[in-house]
Amino acid sequence: MFPNSAQVKQIREDNPKGRRVELVSMTDPYTTLKPGDQGTVNFVDDAGTIFVNWDSGSKLGVVYGVDIIKNILN
């Protein structure tokens, strides 16, 4: 389920550092994040995980193909 290198490149282009995002859904049962929470993209790792500095203080990553975020305007 890991993205290939071309997909990771596209994920990075679509989610540059500093982009504001909003959580749509996340499957992590232990997170306190909820749909509608917002944050700022910090980086995308080689597995395509988008690491976000959430406004709540969390730094939890968004897992490719599992969790869903949407871009928001600054």
N, C-alpha and C positions, 0 to 999 in steps of 0.2 A: 504494500500500500504506500510505500515511500515514492515520492515523485522522482522522475528522472532529472538529469541535469538541465535539460531544456525547460522543464516545468519549474524547477527551482529558480532559474534565471527569470522566468516570467513572473513568479511570485515576488521576487525581489524588485522587479521593475514596477509591479502593481502596488507594492507596499514599501516605499522608500522611508528611510529614517525621517521622523518628524510628521509623517502623515497621521491625521486624526482618524480614529476608527470607533465604531460602536459594536458592542457584542450583540449578536442575534441569538446564538445558542452555543452552549458548551456542555460537554458530556461529563466533565470531571465532577464526581459526586462530593468532593471535599472542598471545592472552591466556594467562596462567598460571593463571587461575581454573579451577576444576574443580567438577563437581557435588558438592553438599554444603557448599561454601563459604558463609559467612554474612556479612551486612553490614547496614547501616542506611540506609534511604532518606534521601536528601538533598533531592531535588526532582524534579519531572517537567517536561520542557520542552514547547514547543508542538507538537512532533512525537510526543509520547507516550513519549519515551525516559525511562526511570526511572533517574536517576543515584543510584548506591549508593556509600556509603563502605564498601568491603569490609574485613573484619577483617584481611585480608592486607596492606592498605595501598593497594590498587588503588582507583581511583575510576571505573572503567569503567561506562558506561551499559548498561542492558538495553534492547534494541531491540524496540519494539512489533511483535508478529506474527512475530518471529523467535526471540528468546531467551525462556526460561521461568524464572520464579522462583516461589516459593511463600512465603506469609506464615508466620512462626513466632511462637510466644509469647515474650514477653520474660522 
